[in-house]
Amino acid sequence: METAEEIINFLVLYFQSRNIQNWNYVGYKNIKNLITYITGIKDIDQIRNIFEKMIKAGWFIKRRTGSKTDYKFMYQLSD
């Protein structure tokens, strides 16, 4: 089984190749479904944990509008 770091690196590569940053702001549900589709992980807690690590690493921007929270993937070029 892959580590969380390996999964995150793969997800970032996939998101960059599919230009997910062009989606602008989307809800967690869309990102969760995409992570499930890409990795095959069905455990909701594990998906949330991976997503939270991606937010901490700076791959997503969080925006709150009223009671709704949206996220935007940030395409970052490696130096």
Backbone as a printed PyTorch tensor [residue, N CA C, xyz], in Angstrom:
tensor([[[  0.8360,  -1.1830,   0.0000],
         [  0.0000,   0.0000,   0.0000],
         [  0.8850,   1.2520,   0.0000]],

        [[  0.4580,   2.2410,  -0.7180],
         [  1.2210,   3.4840,  -0.8230],
         [  1.0710,   4.3160,   0.4460]],

        [[  2.0610,   5.1510,   0.6730],
         [  1.9680,   6.0780,   1.7970],
         [  1.1050,   7.2640,   1.3740]],

        [[  0.6890,   8.0390,   2.3610],
         [ -0.1360,   9.2210,   2.0700],
         [  0.6360,  10.1920,   1.1920]],

        [[  1.9390,  10.3070,   1.4330],
         [  2.7710,  11.2250,   0.6390],
         [  2.8210,  10.8030,  -0.8310]],

        [[  2.9370,   9.5160,  -1.0850],
         [  2.9520,   9.0150,  -2.4670],
         [  1.6050,   9.2460,  -3.1510]],

        [[  0.5240,   9.0550,  -2.4110],
         [ -0.8130,   9.2870,  -2.9580],
         [ -0.9930,  10.7610,  -3.2940]],

        [[ -0.5510,  11.6410,  -2.3990],
         [ -0.6740,  13.0790,  -2.6400],
         [  0.1280,  13.4910,  -3.8610]],

        [[  1.3420,  12.9930,  -3.9790],
         [  2.1690,  13.3180,  -5.1530],
         [  1.4960,  12.8610,  -6.4450]],

        [[  0.9000,  11.6740,  -6.4150],
         [  0.1930,  11.1800,  -7.5980],
         [ -1.0320,  12.0360,  -7.9130]],

        [[ -1.7910,  12.4000,  -6.8810],
         [ -2.9740,  13.2370,  -7.0780],
         [ -2.6020,  14.5960,  -7.6580]],

        [[ -1.5450,  15.1970,  -7.1440],
         [ -1.1040,  16.5050,  -7.6460],
         [ -0.7190,  16.3940,  -9.1150]],

        [[  0.0110,  15.3570,  -9.4630],
         [  0.3990,  15.1440, -10.8520],
         [ -0.8300,  14.9620, -11.7430]],

        [[ -1.8030,  14.2000, -11.2680],
         [ -3.0350,  13.9770, -12.0280],
         [ -3.8210,  15.2830, -12.1670]],

        [[ -3.9630,  16.0280, -11.0690],
         [ -4.6920,  17.2880, -11.1140],
         [ -4.0350,  18.2740, -12.0750]],

        [[ -2.7050,  18.3260, -12.0710],
         [ -1.9910,  19.2210, -12.9720],
         [ -2.1800,  18.7940, -14.4240]],

        [[ -2.1320,  17.5000, -14.6850],
         [ -2.2620,  17.0370, -16.0670],
         [ -3.6740,  17.2310, -16.6110]],

        [[ -4.6590,  17.2350, -15.7350],
         [ -6.0590,  17.4250, -16.1440],
         [ -6.5350,  18.8630, -16.0090]],

        [[ -5.6280,  19.7700, -15.6470],
         [ -5.9370,  21.1940, -15.5180],
         [ -7.1100,  21.4630, -14.5720]],

        [[ -7.0630,  20.8430, -13.4230],
         [ -8.1310,  21.0160, -12.4330],
         [ -8.1930,  22.4670, -11.9490]],

        [[ -7.0830,  23.1980, -12.0390],
         [ -7.0830,  24.5970, -11.6070],
         [ -8.0650,  25.4360, -12.4250]],

        [[ -8.4280,  24.9970, -13.6030],
         [ -9.3820,  25.7260, -14.4330],
         [-10.8250,  25.5590, -13.9630]],

        [[-11.0670,  24.6670, -13.0190],
         [-12.4060,  24.4920, -12.4680],
         [-12.7800,  25.6540, -11.5560]],

        [[-11.8100,  26.4560, -11.1670],
         [-11.9990,  27.5110, -10.1730],
         [-12.4500,  26.9050,  -8.8540]],

        [[-13.4090,  27.4980,  -8.1670],
         [-13.8080,  27.0260,  -6.8470],
         [-14.8940,  25.9680,  -6.9570]],

        [[-14.6590,  24.8230,  -6.3010],
         [-15.6390,  23.7390,  -6.2640],
         [-15.7670,  23.2510,  -4.8240]],

        [[-16.8350,  22.5430,  -4.5500],
         [-17.0690,  22.0140,  -3.2160],
         [-16.2350,  20.7810,  -2.9350]],

        [[-16.1420,  20.4300,  -1.6690],
         [-15.3730,  19.2560,  -1.2470],
         [-15.9070,  17.9830,  -1.9000]],

        [[-17.2080,  17.9140,  -2.0970],
         [-17.8250,  16.7160,  -2.6770],
         [-17.2150,  16.3730,  -4.0360]],

        [[-16.9930,  17.3810,  -4.8680],
         [-16.4090,  17.1380,  -6.1950],
         [-14.9840,  16.6070,  -6.0810]],

        [[-14.2150,  17.1920,  -5.1780],
         [-12.8300,  16.7660,  -5.0020],
         [-12.7830,  15.3650,  -4.3970]],

        [[-13.6620,  15.0960,  -3.4350],
         [-13.7270,  13.7740,  -2.8060],
         [-14.0480,  12.7060,  -3.8420]],

        [[-15.0070,  12.9770,  -4.7020],
         [-15.3630,  12.0140,  -5.7400],
         [-14.2070,  11.7770,  -6.7090]],

        [[-13.4830,  12.8240,  -7.0280],
         [-12.3400,  12.6900,  -7.9290],
         [-11.2240,  11.8750,  -7.2780]],

        [[-10.9470,  12.1290,  -6.0010],
         [ -9.9230,  11.3600,  -5.2880],
         [-10.3200,   9.8870,  -5.2210]],

        [[-11.5890,   9.6150,  -4.9540],
         [-12.0700,   8.2360,  -4.9130],
         [-11.9080,   7.5620,  -6.2690]],

        [[-12.2340,   8.2630,  -7.3310],
         [-12.1140,   7.7240,  -8.6830],
         [-10.6530,   7.4250,  -9.0370]],

        [[ -9.7590,   8.3390,  -8.6870],
         [ -8.3480,   8.2020,  -9.0610],
         [ -7.6630,   7.1030,  -8.2550]],

        [[ -7.8740,   7.1010,  -6.9450],
         [ -7.1260,   6.1990,  -6.0720],
         [ -7.8510,   4.8920,  -5.7590]],

        [[ -9.1650,   4.8940,  -5.8690],
         [ -9.9320,   3.7030,  -5.5140],
         [-10.1780,   3.5820,  -4.0170]],

        [[ -9.7900,   4.6070,  -3.2570],
         [ -9.9760,   4.5930,  -1.8020],
         [-11.4390,   4.9110,  -1.5010]],

        [[-12.0710,   4.0620,  -0.6970],
         [-13.4780,   4.2550,  -0.3500],
         [-13.6650,   4.7840,   1.0750]],

        [[-12.6270,   4.7080,   1.8950],
         [-12.7020,   5.1360,   3.2860],
         [-12.7760,   6.6610,   3.3600]],

        [[-13.8890,   7.1770,   3.8480],
         [-14.1340,   8.6220,   3.8880],
         [-13.1160,   9.3340,   4.7750]],

        [[-12.7590,   8.7150,   5.9030],
         [-11.7890,   9.3400,   6.8060],
         [-10.4160,   9.4410,   6.1560]],

        [[-10.0070,   8.4190,   5.4210],
         [ -8.7120,   8.4430,   4.7530],
         [ -8.6900,   9.4990,   3.6420]],

        [[ -9.7970,   9.6200,   2.9160],
         [ -9.8830,  10.6410,   1.8660],
         [ -9.7950,  12.0330,   2.4770]],

        [[-10.5210,  12.2590,   3.5670],
         [-10.4930,  13.5630,   4.2350],
         [ -9.0930,  13.8650,   4.7540]],

        [[ -8.4210,  12.8590,   5.2930],
         [ -7.0600,  13.0340,   5.8040],
         [ -6.1090,  13.4400,   4.6710]],

        [[ -6.1980,  12.7860,   3.5440],
         [ -5.3640,  13.1230,   2.3850],
         [ -5.6640,  14.5440,   1.9250]],

        [[ -6.9450,  14.8860,   1.8450],
         [ -7.3390,  16.2220,   1.3990],
         [ -6.8330,  17.2990,   2.3570]],

        [[ -6.9310,  17.0570,   3.6620],
         [ -6.4350,  18.0250,   4.6500],
         [ -4.9260,  18.2140,   4.5260]],

        [[ -4.1950,  17.1370,   4.2590],
         [ -2.7460,  17.2540,   4.0650],
         [ -2.4280,  18.0660,   2.8120]],

        [[ -3.2540,  17.9250,   1.7730],
         [ -3.0520,  18.7010,   0.5510],
         [ -3.3140,  20.1820,   0.8120]],

        [[ -4.3000,  20.4870,   1.6360],
         [ -4.5870,  21.8810,   1.9890],
         [ -3.4150,  22.4620,   2.7750]],

        [[ -2.9020,  21.7080,   3.7620],
         [ -1.7710,  22.1830,   4.5650],
         [ -0.5310,  22.4020,   3.7050]],

        [[ -0.3600,  21.5850,   2.6560],
         [  0.8070,  21.7170,   1.7790],
         [  0.6520,  22.8850,   0.8110]],

        [[ -0.5300,  23.4890,   0.7670],
         [ -0.7410,  24.6640,  -0.0770],
         [ -1.2580,  24.3620,  -1.4680]],

        [[ -1.7710,  23.1710,  -1.6910],
         [ -2.2790,  22.8100,  -3.0160],
         [ -3.6880,  23.3340,  -3.2570]],

        [[ -4.3940,  23.7390,  -2.2010],
         [ -5.7460,  24.2590,  -2.3390],
         [ -5.8910,  25.5780,  -1.5910]],

        [[ -6.7370,  26.4480,  -2.1440],
         [ -7.1500,  27.6800,  -1.4690],
         [ -8.5780,  27.4520,  -0.9940]],

        [[ -8.8450,  27.8950,   0.2130],
         [-10.1640,  27.7200,   0.8180],
         [-10.9110,  29.0420,   0.7740]],

        [[-12.1890,  29.0020,   0.3800],
         [-13.0170,  30.2150,   0.3270],
         [-14.3640,  29.9130,   0.9760]],

        [[-14.7530,  30.7770,   1.9060],
         [-16.0630,  30.6240,   2.5480],
         [-17.0020,  31.7040,   2.0470]],

        [[-18.1840,  31.2920,   1.6250],
         [-19.2380,  32.2300,   1.2440],
         [-20.4820,  31.8240,   2.0180]],

        [[-20.7630,  32.5850,   3.0430],
         [-21.8880,  32.2370,   3.9130],
         [-21.5770,  30.9590,   4.6680]],

        [[-22.4180,  29.9510,   4.5080],
         [-22.1980,  28.6740,   5.1800],
         [-21.5170,  27.6590,   4.2570]],

        [[-21.1950,  28.0690,   3.0510],
         [-20.6070,  27.1640,   2.0620],
         [-19.0930,  27.3730,   1.9850]],

        [[-18.3400,  26.2790,   1.8690],
         [-16.8890,  26.3420,   1.7200],
         [-16.5110,  25.7330,   0.3790]],

        [[-15.7370,  26.4650,  -0.3950],
         [-15.2610,  25.9980,  -1.6910],
         [-13.7450,  25.9590,  -1.6920]],

        [[-13.2020,  25.1540,  -2.5960],
         [-11.7580,  24.9920,  -2.6840],
         [-11.3190,  25.1500,  -4.1320]],

        [[-10.1080,  25.6960,  -4.2990],
         [ -9.5440,  25.8580,  -5.6290],
         [ -8.1550,  25.2400,  -5.6450]],

        [[ -7.8970,  24.3780,  -6.6290],
         [ -6.5790,  23.7600,  -6.7630],
         [ -5.6160,  24.7900,  -7.3120]],

        [[ -4.4400,  24.8760,  -6.6960],
         [ -3.4190,  25.8140,  -7.1290],
         [ -2.3190,  25.0630,  -7.8460]],

        [[ -2.1800,  25.3300,  -9.1280],
         [ -1.1240,  24.7200,  -9.9250],
         [  0.1770,  25.4230,  -9.5850]],

        [[  1.1140,  24.6960,  -9.0320],
         [  2.3900,  25.2610,  -8.6420],
         [  3.4980,  24.5950,  -9.4410]],

        [[  4.3030,  25.3790, -10.0950],
         [  5.4310,  24.8320, -10.8160],
         [  6.5660,  24.5480,  -9.8500]],

        [[  7.1970,  23.3990, -10.0000],
         [  8.3270,  23.0740,  -9.1200],
         [  9.5650,  23.8450,  -9.5450]],

        [[ 10.3230,  24.2660,  -8.5760],
         [ 11.5460,  25.0410,  -8.8670],
         [ 12.7130,  24.1300,  -9.1490]]])
